Amino acid sequence: TRHVFLNGNDLSERLANLQDFEYFSVGETGFGTGLNILALWQLWQQVRPNNHSHLHAISVEKFPLSKADLIRALNVWDELKPLSKQLIEQYPLPLAGCHRLSFPEERFSIDLWLGDAQDIFPSMVKTKAVNAWFLDGFAPSCNPDMWEQNVLNNIVRLSNYGTTFASFSVAGVLKRGLKAHGIDISRPRGFGHKREMLKAIWKAPVSE
């Protein structure tokens, strides 16, 4: 998580340099146990500036864990227990739609969308662009619906120039889907046994 999603999106530096009242948004394509979001929250605690900036996370999950299963899954991560306890307290019932989890003292919030990504992403209204994406949710071969071009098109629609993307997967369907929008892709070293990971940025076109 830290190597691919946090470092892959250069989040330590970007979050530390947020200006007063600046709003930073991170999108994720597979909530799972919430581990990525908890690692993001932990980083935010470590680097957030002493001002009124705010970090917001958006995550989608088609098959949400029960609260009991979530507790069991997160119980092994001792370093995250103070945060996982707060997450579990607000973890919603498995009802389709958007659930807002708010932690005002942390200047942190989560919109947890439960349902199919193919339905959810097109329905999202772009009020503020997503600044960084965690493209998670298993490899395209295991979860092809998540990587339909329609989903990627809407992920880009919710983004803006300067938005970054990171993924464990370097599958062709993902690279082609991002490149179709002019997004620059690199493949730095992956974590552990993974030879490569995907790192990308949507750069503004250079005016002639």
GILIN-V442142 format. One line per field, one symbol per residue. ss: DSSP state (H for helix, E for strand, C for the rest). psi: psi as a letter, one per 20 degrees, with the letter a starting at -180 (. if undefined). burial: b if it has 9 or more other C-alpha atoms within 8 Angstrom, else e. A space follows every 10 residues. Layout:
# GILIN-V442142
ss: ???
psi: ???
burial: ???
This chain:
# GILIN-V442142
ss: CHHHHHCCCC HHHHHHCCCC CCEEEEEECC CCCCHHHHHH HHHHHHHCCC CCCEEEEEEE ECCCCCHHHH HHHHCCCHHH HHHHHHHHHH CCCCCCEEEE EEEHHHCEEE EEEECCHHHH HHHCCCCCCC CEEECCCCCC CCCHHHHCHH HHHHHHHCCC CCCEEEECCC CHHHHHHHHC CCCEEECCEC CCCCCECEEE ECCCCCCC
psi: gggggghhjl hggghhjprp jqppppqpio gcijgghhhg gggghhipqm bkqpppqpqp phmqqrhghg gghihingij hhghghghhj prqmpqappp ppmhhilqqp ooppaphhhg ghippngpqp hqponakrqh hhmhhhkqhg ghghghhjar piqrqqqhpk qhhggghghh jkppprmrpa pciphrrppq qnqqqpq.
burial: eebbbbbbbe bbeebbebee ebbbbbbbbb bbeebbbbbb bbbbeebbbe eebbbbbbbb bbebbeeeeb beebeeeeeb bebbeebbee eeeeeeeebe beeeeebbbb bbbbbbbbeb beeeeeeebb bbbbbbbebb eebbebbbee bbbbbbebbb ebbbbbbbbb eeebbebbbe eebbbebeeb beebebbbbb bbbeeeee
